[in-house]
Amino acid sequence: MNSAATDHSKIKDLEHRNFRNDDFWKLVPAWSSVTRGEFSNHLWQLKNSVTKIEQVKKALDKRISKEFYEDLLHGQQITPMNIRITPYIFSLINWDDPYNDPLRKQFLPVGSQFIEDHPYHMADSLSEDADSPVPMLTHRYPDKVLFLPITICPVYCAYCTRSRVVGGSTESFEKETYGANQKHWDNVFEYLMKSPMVEDVVISGGDSFMLNPAQVKYIGENLLKIPHIRRIRYATKGIAIYPQKILTDDKWFQALTDVVEFGRSFGKQVVMHTHFSSPVEITKWSQMAMDRLFSAGIIVRNQAVLQDGVNNHVDDMVLLTRQLGYINIQPYYVYMHDM
């Protein structure tokens, strides 16, 4: 048999090479007439993100049952996290079985699946506030810090350990969120200049995808100019849930590329860390975004979060790991939840 003629899509061990590329968003009634060109645009994705439970019902029309909709409303009344979900991810949810869908579980909490908080539950379970020498910075380990320049994200994850500040207040939780503030950033740079042990900076938030191009460059270049800092990581779930930004936001992509090249000129490493947690999240769009990042010499690593019904089965995690490797993402961490 001619091996070139083999249909690899029929071989189970090679399923990690096959990525969804149909017009899946057209299964959502509200977007049935949206063209591939429109869906490809990062601004369309941002403008049409679902931010209220009422929008879920409006988008799905008769595809959502009354019982499930009421369960979503109940979940929103008790969750500490607002909802925000891109049309890309919203469309990938299996709306014929939303209760068991791994994407719905990550981004759209339902009241019936909440359990009581553990007796030792803490809002700041990682003690980030206690280890904050200046606003927007957590310094727990001698040689690395966590820089939190913004508190907004392109999607809000139901499992977020920073839900006490990220995403704005909800019906049941008041939050002290903050936006981009260059004065606070400058205070962070000043602190780091005086902390010679620090070599590694994680830029998170919120999500670094929500920084504008000028902010991406300002933060990156100022950190790289500090002599003892050797590595910076832009942390974002964006590649997993909003790959259109990599593909069509050329100014943002160029800003990131400039910082990577600036770091390389100093012999320093600039990478991206992202969050793919389920094989369902990976499509042809993911592969195209990674092709562009890989071509620009940008290293991307993955930090999956272990979640019940999402990736807590060996087969799911093996498939996810193989898919990531195939599109040039380095599997890096698997996080387990803190209290």
Phi, psi and chi 1 to 4 in degrees:
 res  aa     phi    psi   chi1   chi2   chi3   chi4
   1 MET       -  140.6  178.7 -175.6  -69.3      -
   2 ASN   -74.4  114.3 -177.5   -7.5      -      -
   3 SER   -62.4  -27.5   60.2      -      -      -
   4 ALA   -66.7  -21.4      -      -      -      -
   5 ALA   -91.4   -3.0      -      -      -      -
   6 THR   -67.2  134.1  -57.3      -      -      -
   7 ASP   -85.3   98.4 -175.8   -3.5      -      -
   8 HIS   -66.2  -21.1  -70.7  168.2      -      -
   9 SER   -66.9  -16.4   66.4      -      -      -
  10 LYS   -93.0   -5.6  -52.0  -99.4 -171.8 -129.4
  11 ILE   -99.4  114.5  -56.3  174.9      -      -
  12 LYS   -58.1  -39.9 -178.6  171.2  174.9   55.3
  13 ASP   -67.7  -11.0  -71.7  -15.2      -      -
  14 LEU  -111.1   14.1  -60.7 -179.2      -      -
  15 GLU   -65.8  -19.3   63.8  178.2  -36.4      -
  16 HIS   -70.5   -7.8   65.4  -78.0      -      -
  17 ARG   -95.6   -4.4  -59.2 -179.7 -174.4  177.2
  18 ASN  -107.0  121.0  -57.4  -57.9      -      -
  19 PHE  -119.8  140.0  -54.8  107.4      -      -
  20 ARG   -61.1  132.9 -171.9  168.9 -176.1  178.3
  21 ASN  -142.6   21.8 -164.6   29.4      -      -
  22 ASP   -87.4  175.6   60.8  -50.4      -      -
  23 ASP   -84.7   62.2  -66.5   -7.6      -      -
  24 PHE   -63.2  -26.5   52.8   83.4      -      -
  25 TRP   -66.9  -20.7   63.0   91.5      -      -
  26 LYS   -73.4   -7.8  -66.9 -170.3  175.9 -176.2
  27 LEU   -76.7  -14.0  -63.8  173.8      -      -
  28 VAL   -88.9  117.4  175.3      -      -      -
  29 PRO   -49.7  -40.1  -30.7   36.7      -      -
  30 ALA   -65.2  -22.4      -      -      -      -
  31 TRP  -117.2   20.4  -57.8  -38.4      -      -
  32 SER   -64.0  -24.0   60.4      -      -      -
  33 SER  -106.1    5.8   61.0      -      -      -
  34 VAL   -73.2  129.7  172.3      -      -      -
  35 THR   -79.0  163.5   66.5      -      -      -
  36 ARG   -61.8  -35.2 -179.0  169.0  -77.7  -99.6
  37 GLY   -64.1  -43.5      -      -      -      -
  38 GLU   -64.2  -45.9  -70.3  172.6  -43.9      -
  39 PHE   -64.3  -25.9 -166.3   77.8      -      -
  40 SER   -74.9  -17.8  -59.5      -      -      -
  41 ASN   -83.6  129.8 -173.7  -86.3      -      -
  42 HIS   -65.0  -32.7   71.9  -78.5      -      -
  43 LEU   -70.2  -36.9  -65.7  176.1      -      -
  44 TRP   -63.1  -42.4 -173.0   92.3      -      -
  45 GLN   -59.8  -45.5  -72.1  -74.5  -34.4      -
  46 LEU   -67.8  -43.3 -154.0   57.9      -      -
  47 LYS   -64.0  -34.6  179.8 -179.5  178.0 -179.5
  48 ASN  -101.5   15.1  -69.3  -81.3      -      -
  49 SER   -63.4  145.5  -68.0      -      -      -
  50 VAL   -88.3  120.3  175.0      -      -      -
  51 THR  -122.9   -1.4   58.1      -      -      -
  52 LYS  -139.3  148.2  -69.1 -179.0  171.0   49.0
  53 ILE   -60.6  -34.6  -61.3  -60.6      -      -
  54 GLU   -60.4  -31.5  -67.6   77.7    8.8      -
  55 GLN   -69.6  -29.8  -71.0  175.8  -87.8      -
  56 VAL   -60.9  -47.9  175.3      -      -      -
  57 LYS   -65.1  -41.5 -175.3  176.4 -177.9 -179.9
  58 LYS   -65.1  -40.0 -175.0  176.1  179.7 -178.8
  59 ALA   -69.4  -39.4      -      -      -      -
  60 LEU   -89.8  -22.9  -67.9  170.2      -      -
  61 ASP    55.9 -120.2 -164.5   18.9      -      -
  62 LYS   -80.8   -2.4  -64.4  177.1 -178.0  177.9
  63 ARG   -77.3  -10.8  -70.0 -153.1   63.8 -165.8
  64 ILE  -112.5  134.5 -173.7  173.0      -      -
  65 SER   -80.5  157.5   69.5      -      -      -
  66 LYS   -61.2  -39.7  178.6 -177.9  177.7 -177.5
  67 GLU   -65.6  -43.5  -66.9   73.9   21.1      -
  68 PHE   -68.5  -39.1 -176.9   73.6      -      -
  69 TYR   -61.1  -43.9  176.6   65.9      -      -
  70 GLU   -65.8  -33.4  -70.5  176.8  -10.9      -
  71 ASP   -66.7  -38.1 -150.8   -5.8      -      -
  72 LEU   -62.2  -43.6  -79.1  174.8      -      -
  73 LEU   -60.7  -42.9  -73.9  172.8      -      -
  74 HIS   -61.9  -42.9 -178.8 -151.3      -      -
  75 GLY   -61.1  -39.7      -      -      -      -
  76 GLN   -68.4  -25.9 -166.9   58.6   30.3      -
  77 GLN   -73.2  -22.9  -70.6  166.3   -1.7      -
  78 ILE  -118.2   -9.7   56.6  179.0      -      -
  79 THR   -77.0  146.9 -179.3      -      -      -
  80 PRO   -81.5   -2.7   29.6  -35.5      -      -
  81 MET  -120.6  131.0 -178.0   59.6   77.9      -
  82 ASN   -65.5  167.7  -86.9  -48.2      -      -
  83 ILE  -103.7  144.0   65.4  164.4      -      -
  84 ARG  -158.0  119.9 -175.8 -171.4 -176.4  101.6
  85 ILE  -143.9  129.4 -179.3  168.0      -      -
  86 THR   -69.4  151.3   55.4      -      -      -
  87 PRO   -55.0  -33.3  -27.1   35.4      -      -
  88 TYR   -57.0  -52.4  170.3   74.1      -      -
  89 ILE   -74.5  -39.3  -73.8  -65.9      -      -
  90 PHE   -56.4  -40.1 -171.8   90.6      -      -
  91 SER   -73.2  -24.3  -56.7      -      -      -
  92 LEU   -80.6  -13.2  -73.4  171.8      -      -
  93 ILE   -66.9  138.9  -66.8  172.3      -      -
  94 ASN   -81.5   95.8  177.5    9.6      -      -
  95 TRP   -76.4   -2.7  -70.4  107.8      -      -
  96 ASP   -83.4  -16.2  -67.9  -31.7      -      -
  97 ASP  -148.4   62.1 -173.8   17.4      -      -
  98 PRO   -65.1  -29.8   24.5  -34.5      -      -
  99 TYR   -60.8  -35.4  -84.4  107.5      -      -
 100 ASN   -99.9    2.8  -66.2  -50.6      -      -
 101 ASP   -76.4  131.1 -175.0   86.0      -      -
 102 PRO   -67.9  -24.5   21.7  -32.5      -      -
 103 LEU   -81.4  -43.1  -61.7 -176.9      -      -
 104 ARG   -57.4  -40.7 -164.1  -76.8  -52.1  159.9
 105 LYS   -62.5  -30.7  -72.5 -176.8  176.3 -176.0
 106 GLN   -79.5  -30.2  -66.6 -175.3   66.8      -
 107 PHE  -123.5  -16.2  -52.9  114.3      -      -
 108 LEU  -130.4   86.9  -70.7  170.1      -      -
 109 PRO   -69.6  143.3   24.1  -32.9      -      -
 110 VAL  -113.9  145.5  -68.6      -      -      -
 111 GLY   -59.5  -35.7      -      -      -      -
 112 SER   -69.1  -15.1   63.0      -      -      -
 113 GLN  -103.4    5.3  -67.5 -176.4  -13.5      -
 114 PHE   -75.7  143.8  -88.8   76.2      -      -
 115 ILE  -120.4  161.8   58.3  175.5      -      -
 116 GLU   -66.5  146.5  -70.8 -172.8   20.8      -
 117 ASP   -61.9  146.3  -72.9  -23.6      -      -
 118 HIS   -62.9  147.6 -169.6  -79.3      -      -
 119 PRO   -56.3  -27.5  -27.4   35.6      -      -
 120 TYR   -99.6   16.6  -68.6  135.4      -      -
 121 HIS   -59.3  138.5  159.3   78.1      -      -
 122 MET  -132.6  139.7  -62.4 -179.4  -67.0      -
 123 ALA   -60.5  -40.3      -      -      -      -
 124 ASP  -106.0   72.5 -176.9   15.1      -      -
 125 SER   -67.0  -20.7   59.9      -      -      -
 126 LEU   -98.6    5.1  -57.1  179.5      -      -
 127 SER    55.6   38.1  -59.9      -      -      -
 128 GLU   -66.9  -37.1  -69.9  177.4  -13.8      -
 129 ASP   -68.3  -38.7  -64.4  -20.2      -      -
 130 ALA   -66.8  -29.1      -      -      -      -
 131 ASP  -100.0   30.9  -69.0  -36.2      -      -
 132 SER  -108.3  101.3  179.7      -      -      -
 133 PRO   -73.7  -29.2   26.9  -33.5      -      -
 134 VAL  -140.0  155.2  -67.3      -      -      -
 135 PRO   -53.5  141.1  -27.3   35.9      -      -
 136 MET    77.4    9.7  -59.6 -172.9  178.9      -
 137 LEU  -134.2  133.3 -169.9   75.9      -      -
 138 THR  -113.7  125.7  -63.4      -      -      -
 139 HIS  -127.9   93.0 -171.2 -178.8      -      -
 140 ARG  -102.5  -45.3  175.4  178.1  -57.2  134.1
 141 TYR   -96.5  148.1  -52.5  108.2      -      -
 142 PRO   -55.7  -39.3  -24.2   34.1      -      -
 143 ASP  -107.3    3.2   60.3  -15.9      -      -
 144 LYS  -141.8  151.9   71.5  175.5   68.0  173.5
 145 VAL  -135.1  161.0  -64.2      -      -      -
 146 LEU  -114.4  117.3  175.5   64.4      -      -
 147 PHE  -103.0  125.4 -178.3   24.8      -      -
 148 LEU  -119.6   77.8  -52.3  169.1      -      -
 149 PRO   -77.4   -6.9   29.1  -35.1      -      -
 150 ILE  -158.9  156.2 -160.3  166.4      -      -
 151 THR  -120.6   19.8   57.6      -      -      -
 152 ILE  -113.5  155.6   58.3  174.0      -      -
 153 CYS  -137.3  158.4  -55.6      -      -      -
 154 PRO   -72.4  -24.4   22.3  -30.2      -      -
 155 VAL  -137.7  157.4  -60.7      -      -      -
 156 TYR  -113.5  124.1  -65.9  129.0      -      -
 157 CYS   -89.9  134.7  -54.4      -      -      -
 158 ALA   -63.4  -23.1      -      -      -      -
 159 TYR   -95.7    8.4   55.8   81.3      -      -
 160 CYS   -56.8  127.5 -178.0      -      -      -
 161 THR   -81.2   -4.8   57.2      -      -      -
 162 ARG  -112.7   26.2 -152.3  166.7  -71.0  130.6
 163 SER   -66.5  -14.0   60.0      -      -      -
 164 ARG   -67.9  -19.6   71.2 -168.8 -175.2  -79.6
 165 VAL  -127.1  -22.9  -67.0      -      -      -
 166 VAL   -84.8  137.8  168.9      -      -      -
 167 GLY    88.0    4.8      -      -      -      -
 168 GLY    82.1  164.7      -      -      -      -
 169 SER   -67.8  151.9  -60.7      -      -      -
 170 THR  -115.9 -174.9   67.5      -      -      -
 171 GLU   -62.4  -26.2  -66.5 -177.4   37.4      -
 172 SER  -119.2   -3.9   53.2      -      -      -
 173 PHE  -136.2  125.9  -71.7   82.9      -      -
 174 GLU   -90.9  136.3  -70.8  -68.8  -33.4      -
 175 LYS  -129.3  152.8  -57.0 -179.4 -173.7  179.5
 176 GLU  -105.1   77.8  -66.2 -176.0    8.8      -
 177 THR   -82.1  167.2   57.7      -      -      -
 178 TYR  -148.4  155.0   55.6   80.7      -      -
 179 GLY  -102.6 -170.6      -      -      -      -
 180 ALA   -62.6  132.4      -      -      -      -
 181 ASN  -143.2  101.6 -173.8  -44.5      -      -
 182 GLN   -63.2  -31.8 -172.9  171.7  -45.4      -
 183 LYS   -63.1  -44.1 -177.2  179.0 -174.7  -55.6
 184 HIS   -64.4  -38.1  -76.3  -39.9      -      -
 185 TRP   -61.5  -42.8  -61.3  -10.8      -      -
 186 ASP   -62.8  -34.8  -69.8  -17.3      -      -
 187 ASN   -65.5  -35.4  -69.4  -21.8      -      -
 188 VAL   -64.5  -46.7  167.6      -      -      -
 189 PHE   -61.2  -39.6  -56.1  143.9      -      -
 190 GLU   -64.2  -42.6 -177.2  178.1   -6.9      -
 191 TYR   -62.1  -43.7  171.5   83.9      -      -
 192 LEU   -67.5  -33.2  -68.4  175.3      -      -
 193 MET   -59.5  -32.1  -78.9  -70.9  -67.5      -
 194 LYS   -94.7   10.6  -60.7  174.6 -178.1  176.4
 195 SER  -123.3   78.2  -55.2      -      -      -
 196 PRO   -66.0  -15.5   23.1  -34.2      -      -
 197 MET   -74.3  -22.5  -77.0  -70.8  -68.3      -
 198 VAL   -74.2  124.9  175.7      -      -      -
 199 GLU  -121.0  -16.1  -64.0 -178.7   -9.2      -
 200 ASP  -130.9  126.1 -166.2  -17.1      -      -
 201 VAL  -124.7  125.6 -178.4      -      -      -
 202 VAL   -99.4  124.1  179.5      -      -      -
 203 ILE  -100.7  109.1  -55.1  162.3      -      -
 204 SER  -129.2 -126.7 -174.8      -      -      -
 205 GLY   158.0 -122.4      -      -      -      -
 206 GLY    45.5 -155.7      -      -      -      -
 207 ASP  -143.3  129.3 -168.3  -55.0      -      -
 208 SER   -65.5  -15.0   61.4      -      -      -
 209 PHE   -61.1  -25.2 -119.7   44.2      -      -
 210 MET   -89.9   -0.7  -57.9  -55.5  -80.8      -
 211 LEU   -76.7  143.2  -63.7  167.6      -      -
 212 ASN   -80.2  168.9   66.8   38.0      -      -
 213 PRO   -54.6  -42.4  -28.1   35.9      -      -
 214 ALA   -64.1  -37.7      -      -      -      -
 215 GLN   -70.1  -39.0  -67.3  165.8  -14.4      -
 216 VAL   -56.8  -45.6  168.4      -      -      -
 217 LYS   -71.6  -42.1  -70.9 -169.3   69.3  172.0
 218 TYR   -60.3  -47.3 -175.6   80.9      -      -
 219 ILE   -67.2  -48.9  -70.4  172.2      -      -
 220 GLY   -60.9  -47.8      -      -      -      -
 221 GLU   -68.4  -38.5  -69.7  176.4   -4.5      -
 222 ASN   -66.2  -37.3  -85.3  -79.4      -      -
 223 LEU   -67.9  -42.6  -71.3  172.6      -      -
 224 LEU   -68.5  -23.7  -69.7  167.1      -      -
 225 LYS   -75.3  -14.2  -72.4  174.8 -177.0  176.3
 226 ILE   -77.2  117.9  -62.1  173.2      -      -
 227 PRO   -54.2  -42.5  -26.6   35.3      -      -
 228 HIS   -84.6   -8.2   47.9  -90.4      -      -
 229 ILE   -80.1  123.6  -71.1  178.0      -      -
 230 ARG  -106.8  -25.2  -59.4  -68.7  -58.7  166.3
 231 ARG  -141.4  136.3  -59.6  172.6  -62.3  -79.1
 232 ILE  -130.9  146.6   67.0  173.7      -      -
 233 ARG  -127.1  124.9  -40.8  178.0 -148.1  167.1
 234 TYR   -86.8  111.8  -73.4   94.2      -      -
 235 ALA   -93.9  127.0      -      -      -      -
 236 THR  -156.1  141.3  174.6      -      -      -
 237 LYS   -87.0   -1.8 -166.0  167.7  172.2   65.9
 238 GLY   -54.4  -43.2      -      -      -      -
 239 ILE   -60.3  -34.9  -56.7  171.4      -      -
 240 ALA   -76.7  -33.6      -      -      -      -
 241 ILE  -118.6   -3.2   50.5   77.5      -      -
 242 TYR  -155.0   51.9 -174.1   24.9      -      -
 243 PRO   -64.7  -18.4   25.0  -34.8      -      -
 244 GLN   -60.0  -28.2  -69.0   82.0    1.0      -
 245 LYS   -65.1  -41.4 -173.9  172.9 -178.9   67.5
 246 ILE   -63.3  -35.9  -64.6  -65.8      -      -
 247 LEU   -82.5  -29.8  -67.2  166.1      -      -
 248 THR  -126.3  -11.2   63.7      -      -      -
 249 ASP   -92.6   80.6 -168.5  -14.0      -      -
 250 ASP   -64.1  -36.0  -67.3  -25.9      -      -
 251 LYS   -66.1  -41.7  -69.9 -178.1  178.9  179.0
 252 TRP   -66.1  -44.5 -165.7   92.6      -      -
 253 PHE   -61.6  -40.9 -176.7   82.4      -      -
 254 GLN   -66.3  -37.4 -172.4   59.5   53.1      -
 255 ALA   -62.2  -44.7      -      -      -      -
 256 LEU   -62.5  -45.0  177.2   66.5      -      -
 257 THR   -60.3  -40.4  -57.2      -      -      -
 258 ASP   -61.5  -41.7  -71.3  -14.2      -      -
 259 VAL   -66.6  -41.9  175.4      -      -      -
 260 VAL   -59.0  -45.6  171.2      -      -      -
 261 GLU   -68.8  -36.2  -67.5  175.5   -7.2      -
 262 PHE   -61.8  -44.5 -172.7   69.4      -      -
 263 GLY   -63.1  -41.2      -      -      -      -
 264 ARG   -62.8  -33.7 -166.2  173.1  -70.1  127.7
 265 SER   -66.1  -21.7   71.2      -      -      -
 266 PHE   -96.6    0.1  -77.2  101.9      -      -
 267 GLY    73.3   28.5      -      -      -      -
 268 LYS  -116.3  154.2  -60.9 -178.4  177.6 -175.0
 269 GLN  -100.6  129.6 -171.7  178.4   66.7      -
 270 VAL  -122.6  121.4  179.5      -      -      -
 271 VAL  -132.1  169.5  -58.4      -      -      -
 272 MET  -111.7  140.7  -67.8 -172.6   79.9      -
 273 HIS  -117.1  130.1  -83.8 -150.0      -      -
 274 THR  -126.7  178.2 -165.9      -      -      -
 275 HIS  -129.9   88.1  -77.1  -77.0      -      -
 276 PHE   -96.1  125.1  -76.2   94.0      -      -
 277 SER  -116.5  -13.9  -71.3      -      -      -
 278 SER  -138.1  142.2  166.3      -      -      -
 279 PRO   -58.0  -25.4  -24.6   34.2      -      -
 280 VAL   -65.0  -23.9 -177.9      -      -      -
 281 GLU   -74.4  -19.2  -68.0  170.1   61.6      -
 282 ILE   -93.4  120.1  -56.7 -178.3      -      -
 283 THR  -131.0 -175.3   69.2      -      -      -
 284 LYS   -61.1  -31.1 -169.9   67.3  175.3  178.4
 285 TRP   -62.4  -40.6  -57.0   87.5      -      -
 286 SER   -61.1  -45.3  -42.7      -      -      -
 287 GLN   -63.6  -42.1 -173.7  178.5   34.8      -
 288 MET   -65.0  -40.0  -69.5 -171.2  -64.1      -
 289 ALA   -63.3  -42.6      -      -      -      -
 290 MET   -69.5  -32.7  -81.1  -52.0  -54.2      -
 291 ASP   -59.2  -40.8  -75.9  -12.8      -      -
 292 ARG   -69.4  -43.2 -171.0  177.2 -165.6 -166.2
 293 LEU   -64.7  -43.1  -72.0  162.3      -      -
 294 PHE   -64.0  -40.3 -173.6   76.4      -      -
 295 SER   -64.1  -28.4  -65.4      -      -      -
 296 ALA   -87.2    2.8      -      -      -      -
 297 GLY    76.6   23.8      -      -      -      -
 298 ILE   -95.8  120.7  -61.0  173.0      -      -
 299 ILE   -79.1  133.3  -66.1  171.8      -      -
 300 VAL  -123.9  130.8  179.7      -      -      -
 301 ARG  -117.8  156.9  -56.9 -175.3 -175.7  124.3
 302 ASN  -114.4  140.8 -167.2   64.3      -      -
 303 GLN  -124.1   93.4  -57.1  175.0  176.0      -
 304 ALA   -78.4  154.6      -      -      -      -
 305 VAL  -115.3  121.6  179.0      -      -      -
 306 LEU   -68.9  120.9 -172.3   63.0      -      -
 307 GLN  -139.8  138.4  -60.7  163.4   77.0      -
 308 ASP   -63.9  129.9 -175.6   27.4      -      -
 309 GLY    78.6    2.7      -      -      -      -
 310 VAL  -113.7  -52.3  174.4      -      -      -
 311 ASN  -150.2   23.0   55.5   16.9      -      -
 312 ASN   -89.5   22.9   62.3  -33.7      -      -
 313 HIS  -117.7  137.3 -168.1  -77.2      -      -
 314 VAL   -55.0  -43.2  170.7      -      -      -
 315 ASP   -61.4  -39.4  -70.4  -13.6      -      -
 316 ASP   -65.7  -42.3  -70.3  -26.5      -      -
 317 MET   -71.5  -34.9 -167.3   59.2   81.6      -
 318 VAL   -64.2  -45.7  167.5      -      -      -
 319 LEU   -62.7  -43.8  176.4   57.0      -      -
 320 LEU   -58.7  -46.1  174.1   65.5      -      -
 321 THR   -63.3  -41.3  -59.3      -      -      -
 322 ARG   -67.7  -40.6  -74.0  176.9  172.6  168.6
 323 GLN   -61.2  -46.2  -74.4  178.4  -43.9      -
 324 LEU   -59.2  -47.3  -68.1  170.7      -      -
 325 GLY   -60.8  -36.3      -      -      -      -
 326 TYR   -67.6  -31.2 -167.1   73.6      -      -
 327 ILE  -100.3   19.1   61.7  173.6      -      -
 328 ASN    70.6   34.2  -66.5  -46.6      -      -
 329 ILE  -107.4  130.6  -63.7  177.1      -      -
 330 GLN   -84.6  115.9  -58.9  172.2   -1.1      -
 331 PRO   -61.9  126.5  -21.4   34.0      -      -
 332 TYR  -123.4  -59.3 -166.1   67.3      -      -
 333 TYR  -124.6  153.3  -72.3  153.1      -      -
 334 VAL  -124.2  113.7  176.3      -      -      -
 335 TYR   -84.5  139.6  -77.7  115.6      -      -
 336 MET  -108.2  144.8  -67.2 -178.5   65.4      -
 337 HIS   -67.5  142.9  -71.0  -71.0      -      -
 338 ASP   -87.2  172.7  -68.9   85.7      -      -
 339 MET   -62.0      - -155.3   71.2   75.2      -
